[in-house]
Amino acid sequence: MKIKLKFFGFPEVEKKVGGKEINLDLDGSTYGDLLNYLQKTYGESTKKTLGQQILRNGKEWIRRDDLAHSLQDGDQLSFLRMVSGG
């Protein structure tokens, strides 16, 4: 299954994966499968770092503890680091 990942506010992850966007050919079909792939490919720290806000196809939020959340071919997941302050 082909999916696209976008990273917003994760410079350490961007450095590891080679950019702000990557395309993957994932052998699984769930958010948990994706996290396992990222851990295996880019290390445990990448998996832990991305446990923030996840937006699927620009309209559906994925809870970070919902490892069984199904993904579909062509999905785009945006990982967002929410920052507050002022």
C-alpha positions as CSV (number, residue, x, y, z in Angstrom):
1,M,0.0,0.0,0.0
2,K,1.4,3.4,-1.0
3,I,1.0,6.3,1.5
4,K,2.5,9.7,1.8
5,L,3.8,11.1,5.1
6,K,4.3,14.9,5.8
7,F,6.1,16.3,8.8
8,F,5.4,19.7,10.4
9,G,7.7,20.8,13.2
10,F,9.9,17.7,13.4
11,P,13.4,18.7,12.1
12,E,15.0,15.7,13.7
13,V,12.7,13.4,11.9
14,E,13.1,15.3,8.6
15,K,16.8,14.8,8.8
16,K,16.5,11.1,9.4
17,V,14.0,10.4,6.6
18,G,15.4,12.9,4.1
19,G,12.8,15.6,3.9
20,K,9.5,17.0,5.0
21,E,7.6,14.5,2.8
22,I,8.2,10.9,2.0
23,N,6.3,8.3,0.1
24,L,6.2,4.7,1.5
25,D,5.2,1.4,0.2
26,L,3.8,-0.1,3.5
27,D,3.2,-3.8,3.9
28,G,0.6,-3.3,6.6
29,S,-2.8,-1.7,6.8
30,T,-2.9,0.0,10.2
31,Y,-1.4,3.0,12.0
32,G,0.4,0.5,14.2
33,D,1.9,-1.2,11.2
34,L,3.1,2.2,10.0
35,L,4.7,3.0,13.4
36,N,6.5,-0.4,13.4
37,Y,7.8,0.3,9.9
38,L,9.1,3.7,11.0
39,Q,10.8,2.2,14.1
40,K,12.4,-0.6,12.1
41,T,13.6,1.8,9.3
42,Y,14.5,5.0,11.2
43,G,14.8,3.9,14.8
44,E,12.9,4.0,18.1
45,S,13.4,7.7,18.6
46,T,11.5,8.5,15.3
47,K,8.5,6.4,16.4
48,K,8.4,8.1,19.8
49,T,8.9,11.6,18.4
50,L,5.9,11.3,16.0
51,G,3.5,10.5,18.8
52,Q,1.9,13.9,18.5
53,Q,-1.1,15.0,16.3
54,I,-1.8,12.9,13.2
55,L,-4.2,14.1,10.5
56,R,-5.3,11.7,7.8
57,N,-6.2,13.1,4.3
58,G,-6.6,16.6,5.8
59,K,-9.8,15.8,7.6
60,E,-9.7,12.9,10.0
61,W,-7.6,12.9,13.3
62,I,-6.0,9.7,14.3
63,R,-5.6,9.1,18.1
64,R,-2.0,8.2,18.8
65,D,-3.1,5.2,20.9
66,D,-5.4,3.9,18.1
67,L,-2.9,1.4,16.7
68,A,-5.6,-0.5,14.9
69,H,-6.8,2.5,12.9
70,S,-7.0,1.3,9.3
71,L,-5.1,3.0,6.5
72,Q,-6.0,2.9,2.8
73,D,-3.9,2.9,-0.3
74,G,-3.2,6.5,-1.3
75,D,-3.7,8.0,2.2
76,Q,-1.7,11.1,3.3
77,L,-0.8,11.3,6.9
78,S,0.4,14.7,8.3
79,F,2.3,14.6,11.6
80,L,2.0,17.9,13.4
81,R,3.8,19.2,16.4
82,M,1.5,21.6,18.2
83,V,3.3,24.5,19.8
84,S,1.8,27.0,22.1
85,G,3.1,30.1,23.7
86,G,3.0,33.8,23.2
